[in-house]
Amino acid sequence: IERVKFFMNENFMEDISLSQLADIGNMSPFHFNRLFKKITNCTPYKYLLSVRLELAHLQLKNTSQPVTEVAFASGFKSLDHFSASYKQQFGKSPSATRF
C-alpha cells in the first residue's frame, strides 16, 4: 500500500486507474480497493483526490497562477470538478482562498 501511495503522490497528474494501482500492489482490483480502504480509511480515488487538492491549495496560497492553471497542473481534467471538490474539501471556492 505504501508503494501505491508513493506512486500516486509521484504521478498525480496522470490518469490513474484502479487496475493500474492494483497491479502495482500485486493484488486484484477488488482486494486492493478493500485493503487500501482498510489501511488508509479512504478509497484510492479519495486519496488521489486529496493529494491533488492539497497541491492545488498550496499553489493557490503561494503563487499568482490563474485558478484554471492550478486546476490543470494539479491533475484535474475539469474546472467544474476541481471547483466543486475544492469547495467541499476546504469550505470555500478556489478563488476565495487567495483573499
N, C-alpha and C positions, 0 to 999 in steps of 0.2 A: 504494500500500500504506500509506503514511503517513496518507493521508486516511481510509482504512478503520480503521486503528488508532486514530486520533483519535476517529472515530465510535464505536468500541467502548468507548473509555475514557469518553466522554461519555454513552453510552446503555446501560451495562452492566446496568441493572435491567430493560431491556426484553427481550422475546423477539426475538432477532435470528436471522434465517435466513441460510444460506449464499447463497441467491439475492439477498437484500437487500444483503449485503456485496459480492457480485459486481457488482450494479448500481451501487453507489457507486463501485466501482473501474473501471466501464465495461468489464467482461470477462464472459465466460461463467463459470458456476459452476465448471466443471472447470478452466479456465485460471487463474481466480482462486485456487482452492484450491492448485493446484500452485505458482503463483508466490509466494503468501503463505508457503507452507511452505519454499520455496527461500530466501526472503529472511530470514524470521524463525526458521527452524529449528523451527517448531511449526505445527500446524494452526490455522486460525482458531478452532475450538472450544477448543483448549487455551489459546490466547492469551486468549480471553474468560474462561475458567475461572480463569486465573491472575490476571487483573485483579480478578475478583470475590473470589478468595481473599485477595489482598493487602489489599484494602479490609476484609474481614472480620477479618483478622489484626490490623490497626491498631485497629479498633473494639474487638475483644476485649481488647487490651492497654491501651487508653486510655479505655474507658468501662465503665460497670457495667450496660449493657444486657443483658437476657437473651440467651442464645445463639440462641434462636428468632428474636428481633427482629433480631439481627445477620445471621442467615442470610437472612431475607426482605428486609432492607434492602440486602443485597449482591447481590440479583438471583436468589437460589436459590428454586425453587418447592417443593423437598422438603427437609425437615430431614435425612432419611437420606442423600440425595445430598450435601448440604453437609457433614455429619459425616464421611462416607467420603472425600470429596475433600480435606477439610481435613487429616484424619489422614495421607492419602497425601502431601500436599504438605509438611506441617510435622512429621510424625512423632509427633504427639500429638493428642489429641482437642481440640475447641474449648474445652471447659470446663477442661481441664488447662492451657491457655495462661495462664489467669489466676493460676495458683499458682506 
